[in-house]
């Protein structure tokens, strides 16, 4: 019976009784009603509060009023109501006899009281009679109701692990009662274990346990530890089995996370008993041993020494582990604690290989965005996660030196009088380093004084390779702030390779350089790898003399007694920014030349030639060594003497690369120039104006044609914005149908609304087509030759346009020009160009695209180069004597048939004979710089 039902039943009874009385009077029926007697007293709980509903198991007391007319030790009867009639007990059944006692025995003040134990009572209504002035049939309101409390407790998981993220599970507790307290026990677990489980992640019994409480004061106590809605209390020592249970104080229906970390593996049944009722429930769970597993996203991490390497540890059945970087074999060791903090089952972190092992801040050596990484070397491992070091097995610790430095000493990484930062004399050198994951905190020094992991669950290799600087080249891009684009891929999509840079455009200096990015991160921070470095970082790196990194970008000539104009690395990031692509070992210095007063040490004059050079300098006699005070040093630890940290001593080991470029004012020239130096433009609705400019390809430009003074009717037309093409050409379309033939005008090339170049123009009926040099009859086309052969190529070039012009015709191999000549052709004329005696010795064996290129056209084919004979076989040399026949061209095939050659040393002449016998050759091939440039240019074209 619920409380609502009880009140509703009583109200209904009163209502229907009233109706009955009225009905009987209306019918003229006179009858005596049942005598209803009120109890002068009340049923109360332990606290003395009046109750009319109690839960089975709670104690109830009848006090005051009619019971006070009885005497102590009188007997009374506890009866269960069978039925009510008119709001009065009609029939009832005997339950048991109880004894009247003094109310003070129960802490209920003066007078008498009867204690009623409800443990064995079923749900129903009850009352007491039989002593004092207690009525035999009380009003329904003078009875009390016993109801049974429900309790449901359930773990979300059937099993958990003894550590790690899978040690956690949710516990759901619900009841039909509002607030109540619950005792919790489990065989095999003490109050300390139970407290650690129910207090959740991070709490500890020894430091977080609350003051123990009296079982009689649960309703009012504030001594508990809160885990969400769970308020965990501990009983005083005088309570029975106090050390085998905890109490959840004054809880309501709730679900909270509990943690079995550190609990012995076993099957447990948890008993939950409400403290003041008979309500109880049980739930079982298995605690198993954590089976940590880990792997790396790569088996080998390859990076140039001195740069940043990113590693990812993939975790299974755990959210944490320990990682050892290096070993005694590689001469360096650090131990990390790693923890997945964003619930993606992996830990990703970056390692700065330039400063690792030196006394810098932790966040200069390691970086993680979303996880937890702690280092023994940098004293950031918390006590709970600290590794433990053992000798030969996990039964014997390293003793007084049971710490990281003791571990390093035991594996002979450092001497007894040295510290942990004495492992390295110079930065981590190019070699391989083991990176191993340990499933627990135990690290062992075996009998051979070698380090071992107690539970190795993952292994990878860090392969640091030799850094260096190989080439520098320049690019141009449309004018924008230098920090407009931070993504190097997007940057390369915007640039065009060029050594002629127009002022107001972007200058991009690209260097194939490595081994310096870790130092740059130490100067700035890890975020700069993605967001870009400030130019001042390069200035500071260059200024650290001992590092041996020299970066110089300055004019070739100085004016008067002034220093040459140079790039000003103190400029703001919108003027100069530096971006790096570690994967390809590329650095990009982006300069907004529109801010030339800020970008350079002084204003740049039109046509100024510059050189950009990066040098890694080796000392003649000594290698780099740390100065003992941080990551810096120099030759023989002298910070003022340059020695790149990864080069051996000797000036021959110095590496440098440079590129020349010039800065000039923006300019443009127009096609279709007549003998009067006027641009001829047709008076049509779609008149075109074409030309060439040094403004960066991709820049939006426009062309304006305006009639000169005196032309009537006057006209002015401006084209829509167009983009400068890859080759620096532009083509604008205008409606000049309103102009008349022979009208004169000015044609204006414009960028961002400003005039860059202009020229006189005249309106004609039909404009001549500009010169167009077409290529054909490439000879040879697909050809095979031997590395070292001197070859010749020819092609026909024809001017299919209406105007005479001069163009530079180039012969290219692998995208790079290896020979060129200027060709002048009148309209409709053609000529044969020849590139003779081109040397192939600088090329590797393989296939290359070769061809002849003009400003307008190209024809290409495939050159296959085979490896040259090493000359060790004298018998082959004898065939060379017939090489002299090569001059006939057509007899070249016979060169291989010569059997009369007696002098093997003449074999080299035979190869010349083969060339002369008609196999065209190719000239000196440009160096690696040009090849890389061509590849990048090809990428841009494809995109």
Buried (B, 14 or more C-beta within 10 A) or exposed (E): EEEEEBEEBBEEBBEEBEEEEEEEEEEEEEEEEEEBBEBBBBBBBBEBEEBBBBBBBBBBBBBBBBBBBBEEEBEBBBBBBEEBBBBBBEEBEEBEEBEBBEBEEBEBEEBBBBBBEBEEBEEBBBBBBBBBBBBEBBBBBBBBBBBBBEBBBEBBEEBBBBBBBBBBBEBBBBBBBEEBBBBBBBEEBBBBBBBBBBBBEEBEBEEEBBEBBEBEEBEEBEBBBBBEEBBBBBBEEEBEEBEBBBBBBBBEBEBBBBBBBEBEEBEBEBBBBBBBBBBBBEBEBBBBEBEBBBBBEBEEBEBBBBBBBBBBBBBEBBBBBBBBBBBBEBBBBBBBBBBBBEEEBBBBBBBBBBBBBBBBEBEBBBBBEEBBBBBBBBEBBEEEBBBBBBBEEEEEBBEEBBBBBBBBBBBEBBEEEEEBBBBBBBBBBBBBBBBBBBBBBBBBBBEEEBBBBBEEBBBBBBBBBEBBBBBBBBBBBBBBBBBBBBEBEEBBBBBBBBBEBBBBBBBBBBBBBBBBBBBBBBBBBBEBBEBBBBBBBBBBBBEBBBBBBBBBBBBEEEEEEEEBBBBBBEBBBBBBBBBBBBEEBBBBBBBBBBBBEBBBBBEBBEEBEBBBBBBBBBBEEBBBBBEEEEBBBBBBBBBEBBBBBBBEBEEEBBBBBBBEBBBBBBBBEBBBBBEEEBBBBBBBEEBBBBBBBBBBBBBBBBBBBBBEEEBEEBBEBBBEEBEBBEEBBBEBBBBBEEBEEEBBBBBBBBBEEEEBBBBBBBBBEEBBBBBBBBBEBBBBBEBEBBBBBBBBBBBBBBBBBBBEBEBEBBBBBBBBBBBBEEBEBEBEEBBEBBBEEBBBEBBEEEEBBBBBBBBBBBBBBEBEBEEBBEEEEEEBBBBBBBBBBBEEEEBBEBBBEBEEBEEBEBBBBBBBBBBBBBBBBBBBBBEEBBBBBBEBBEEBEEE
